[in-house]
Amino acid sequence: MFKLIKKENGFTLVEVLVALSIMAIVALIFLLALLMAGKAVLLAQEKTIAESIARSQMEYVKQQGYQEENDHDDYYTYKTAEQVQEDLSLHPSFSVWSVTDWGNIENPIVYPLNDSYIEGVHGVDWDSIGNGPADNDSNIRKLGLVILHGEKVVYYLEGYKVDN
C-alpha cells in the first residue's frame, strides 16, 4: 500500500567532473602566480647583487689617488680584470666591464660586447664643458661600469673621478 519513495542524495558524475575541473584551474592559476613571484624575486636579487658590485667598484676608484701617468693609450686603469675577479669570488657568474670608448657609441649598453668595453675598471679623460672625451688630462675622468650576469647586461653605472 505504501510505496516507499527513495530519494537518492548525492552528486552526479557530471557535477563531480565540473567541480574537479574548477579546482584544477584554480590550482593551476595559483601555481603560475607562485612561479611568476619566484621569477620576480630572482630578477630583483640579480639586480641587487649587480648594483652592489657596481657601487663597490665605483667607490674603490673614488678612494684611490688620482693617477697622473697613463697606463694605456686611451684610458687609465684603476682595477684590472684579475683584481675585479678576486672581488667577485662570492659571485663568480658576474663580471665587471668598463666603457673606454665614449666617442664612438651613443648608448653605452651595447650587446654583444665590442672593443669599446674592457674587463676591469678604467677611467677616460673627460671634458666637462664639451661633455665628451678630452684629448689630454682635464682633472676629471668618466667611468662607466657594465655589470654582466653570464652574458646578460644587468646593471649600468656612470661616475666621475676628480683630481682634488
C-alpha positions as a Markdown table, in Angstrom:
| # | Residue | x | y | z |
|---|---|---|---|---|
| 1 | Met | 0.0 | 0.0 | 0.0 |
| 2 | Phe | 2.5 | 2.4 | 1.0 |
| 3 | Lys | 5.2 | 2.7 | -1.5 |
| 4 | Leu | 8.4 | 4.0 | -0.2 |
| 5 | Ile | 9.9 | 6.6 | -2.4 |
| 6 | Lys | 13.5 | 6.5 | -2.0 |
| 7 | Lys | 15.3 | 9.8 | -2.8 |
| 8 | Glu | 18.9 | 9.4 | -3.6 |
| 9 | Asn | 21.0 | 12.3 | -2.3 |
| 10 | Gly | 24.4 | 12.7 | -4.0 |
| 11 | Phe | 26.2 | 14.2 | -6.9 |
| 12 | Thr | 26.1 | 13.1 | -10.5 |
| 13 | Leu | 29.2 | 12.3 | -12.3 |
| 14 | Val | 28.9 | 15.5 | -14.4 |
| 15 | Glu | 28.7 | 17.6 | -11.2 |
| 16 | Val | 31.8 | 15.9 | -9.8 |
| 17 | Leu | 33.8 | 16.4 | -13.0 |
| 18 | Val | 32.8 | 20.1 | -13.2 |
| 19 | Ala | 33.9 | 20.7 | -9.6 |
| 20 | Leu | 37.2 | 18.9 | -10.2 |
| 21 | Ser | 37.8 | 21.0 | -13.4 |
| 22 | Ile | 37.2 | 24.2 | -11.5 |
| 23 | Met | 39.5 | 23.2 | -8.7 |
| 24 | Ala | 42.2 | 22.2 | -11.2 |
| 25 | Ile | 42.0 | 25.6 | -12.9 |
| 26 | Val | 42.2 | 27.5 | -9.6 |
| 27 | Ala | 45.2 | 25.3 | -8.6 |
| 28 | Leu | 47.0 | 26.0 | -11.9 |
| 29 | Ile | 46.4 | 29.7 | -11.6 |
| 30 | Phe | 47.8 | 29.6 | -8.1 |
| 31 | Leu | 50.9 | 27.7 | -9.2 |
| 32 | Leu | 51.5 | 30.1 | -12.1 |
| 33 | Ala | 51.3 | 33.0 | -9.7 |
| 34 | Leu | 53.9 | 31.4 | -7.4 |
| 35 | Leu | 56.1 | 30.8 | -10.4 |
| 36 | Met | 55.9 | 34.4 | -11.5 |
| 37 | Ala | 56.6 | 35.6 | -8.0 |
| 38 | Gly | 59.6 | 33.4 | -7.8 |
| 39 | Lys | 61.0 | 34.8 | -11.1 |
| 40 | Ala | 60.4 | 38.3 | -9.9 |
| 41 | Val | 62.4 | 37.6 | -6.7 |
| 42 | Leu | 65.3 | 36.1 | -8.7 |
| 43 | Leu | 65.4 | 39.1 | -11.0 |
| 44 | Ala | 65.3 | 41.5 | -8.1 |
| 45 | Gln | 68.1 | 39.6 | -6.4 |
| 46 | Glu | 70.2 | 39.6 | -9.6 |
| 47 | Lys | 69.8 | 43.3 | -10.0 |
| 48 | Thr | 70.6 | 44.0 | -6.3 |
| 49 | Ile | 73.8 | 42.0 | -6.5 |
| 50 | Ala | 74.8 | 43.7 | -9.7 |
| 51 | Glu | 74.1 | 47.2 | -8.2 |
| 52 | Ser | 76.1 | 46.3 | -5.1 |
| 53 | Ile | 79.1 | 45.2 | -7.2 |
| 54 | Ala | 79.0 | 48.3 | -9.4 |
| 55 | Arg | 78.8 | 50.7 | -6.5 |
| 56 | Ser | 81.6 | 49.0 | -4.6 |
| 57 | Gln | 83.8 | 49.1 | -7.6 |
| 58 | Met | 83.0 | 52.8 | -8.2 |
| 59 | Glu | 83.7 | 53.6 | -4.5 |
| 60 | Tyr | 87.0 | 51.8 | -4.7 |
| 61 | Val | 88.0 | 54.0 | -7.7 |
| 62 | Lys | 86.9 | 57.2 | -5.9 |
| 63 | Gln | 89.0 | 56.3 | -2.9 |
| 64 | Gln | 92.2 | 55.8 | -5.0 |
| 65 | Gly | 94.6 | 58.6 | -5.7 |
| 66 | Tyr | 94.3 | 60.4 | -9.0 |
| 67 | Gln | 96.6 | 58.8 | -11.5 |
| 68 | Glu | 98.8 | 61.1 | -13.5 |
| 69 | Glu | 100.6 | 58.6 | -15.7 |
| 70 | Asn | 98.7 | 56.9 | -18.5 |
| 71 | Asp | 98.9 | 53.1 | -18.4 |
| 72 | His | 97.3 | 52.8 | -21.8 |
| 73 | Asp | 96.7 | 55.0 | -24.8 |
| 74 | Asp | 93.1 | 56.0 | -24.2 |
| 75 | Tyr | 92.2 | 55.2 | -20.6 |
| 76 | Tyr | 93.5 | 54.9 | -17.1 |
| 77 | Thr | 93.4 | 51.5 | -15.3 |
| 78 | Tyr | 92.1 | 51.6 | -11.8 |
| 79 | Lys | 91.5 | 47.9 | -11.4 |
| 80 | Thr | 92.5 | 45.0 | -13.6 |
| 81 | Ala | 90.2 | 42.1 | -14.6 |
| 82 | Glu | 92.1 | 39.8 | -12.2 |
| 83 | Gln | 91.6 | 42.2 | -9.3 |
| 84 | Val | 87.9 | 42.5 | -10.1 |
| 85 | Gln | 87.5 | 38.8 | -10.3 |
| 86 | Glu | 89.1 | 38.4 | -6.8 |
| 87 | Asp | 86.4 | 40.8 | -5.6 |
| 88 | Leu | 83.7 | 38.7 | -7.3 |
| 89 | Ser | 84.7 | 35.5 | -5.6 |
| 90 | Leu | 81.2 | 35.3 | -3.9 |
| 91 | His | 79.5 | 35.9 | -7.3 |
| 92 | Pro | 81.7 | 34.3 | -10.0 |
| 93 | Ser | 78.9 | 34.4 | -12.6 |
| 94 | Phe | 79.0 | 38.2 | -12.6 |
| 95 | Ser | 81.6 | 40.3 | -14.4 |
| 96 | Val | 82.6 | 44.0 | -14.5 |
| 97 | Trp | 83.3 | 45.8 | -17.7 |
| 98 | Ser | 84.4 | 49.5 | -18.2 |
| 99 | Val | 83.3 | 51.7 | -21.1 |
| 100 | Thr | 86.5 | 53.1 | -22.6 |
| 101 | Asp | 85.4 | 54.5 | -25.9 |
| 102 | Trp | 82.8 | 57.2 | -25.2 |
| 103 | Gly | 83.3 | 58.9 | -28.5 |
| 104 | Asn | 82.1 | 56.1 | -30.8 |
| 105 | Ile | 79.0 | 54.8 | -29.1 |
| 106 | Glu | 75.7 | 56.5 | -28.4 |
| 107 | Asn | 74.3 | 54.1 | -25.9 |
| 108 | Pro | 76.9 | 52.5 | -23.6 |
| 109 | Ile | 74.9 | 49.4 | -23.0 |
| 110 | Val | 75.5 | 47.5 | -26.2 |
| 111 | Tyr | 75.3 | 43.8 | -26.6 |
| 112 | Pro | 77.2 | 41.9 | -27.7 |
| 113 | Leu | 80.3 | 43.5 | -26.1 |
| 114 | Asn | 82.7 | 45.1 | -28.5 |
| 115 | Asp | 86.1 | 46.8 | -28.3 |
| 116 | Ser | 84.5 | 49.7 | -26.5 |
| 117 | Tyr | 84.3 | 47.6 | -23.4 |
| 118 | Ile | 87.3 | 46.3 | -21.5 |
| 119 | Glu | 87.1 | 44.0 | -18.5 |
| 120 | Gly | 88.2 | 45.8 | -15.3 |
| 121 | Val | 87.7 | 49.3 | -14.0 |
| 122 | His | 89.0 | 52.2 | -16.1 |
| 123 | Gly | 88.6 | 55.9 | -16.4 |
| 124 | Val | 88.6 | 58.1 | -19.5 |
| 125 | Asp | 89.8 | 61.7 | -19.6 |
| 126 | Trp | 86.6 | 63.8 | -19.8 |
| 127 | Asp | 85.8 | 67.4 | -20.9 |
| 128 | Ser | 83.0 | 68.6 | -18.7 |
| 129 | Ile | 82.3 | 71.7 | -20.8 |
| 130 | Gly | 82.0 | 69.8 | -24.1 |
| 131 | Asn | 80.6 | 66.7 | -22.4 |
| 132 | Gly | 82.9 | 64.4 | -24.3 |
| 133 | Pro | 86.2 | 62.7 | -24.1 |
| 134 | Ala | 89.2 | 65.0 | -23.6 |
| 135 | Asp | 92.4 | 64.9 | -25.6 |
| 136 | Asn | 94.5 | 65.4 | -22.5 |
| 137 | Asp | 94.2 | 65.2 | -18.7 |
| 138 | Ser | 91.4 | 67.6 | -17.7 |
| 139 | Asn | 91.5 | 66.6 | -14.0 |
| 140 | Ile | 88.3 | 64.6 | -14.4 |
| 141 | Arg | 87.7 | 61.1 | -15.7 |
| 142 | Lys | 84.5 | 59.4 | -16.6 |
| 143 | Leu | 83.8 | 55.8 | -15.6 |
| 144 | Gly | 81.1 | 53.6 | -17.0 |
| 145 | Leu | 80.6 | 50.2 | -15.4 |
| 146 | Val | 78.6 | 47.5 | -17.1 |
| 147 | Ile | 77.8 | 44.5 | -14.9 |
| 148 | Leu | 77.1 | 41.3 | -16.7 |
| 149 | His | 75.5 | 38.1 | -15.2 |
| 150 | Gly | 76.7 | 35.5 | -17.6 |
| 151 | Glu | 76.3 | 37.2 | -20.9 |
| 152 | Lys | 73.3 | 39.4 | -20.0 |
| 153 | Val | 73.7 | 43.1 | -19.1 |
| 154 | Val | 72.1 | 43.5 | -15.7 |
| 155 | Tyr | 73.2 | 46.9 | -14.5 |
| 156 | Tyr | 75.0 | 50.0 | -15.7 |
| 157 | Leu | 76.5 | 52.8 | -13.6 |
| 158 | Glu | 78.3 | 56.0 | -14.6 |
| 159 | Gly | 80.5 | 58.1 | -12.3 |
| 160 | Tyr | 83.4 | 60.5 | -12.3 |
| 161 | Lys | 86.9 | 60.6 | -10.7 |
| 162 | Val | 88.0 | 64.1 | -10.0 |
| 163 | Asp | 91.5 | 65.3 | -9.1 |
| 164 | Asn | 91.1 | 67.4 | -5.9 |
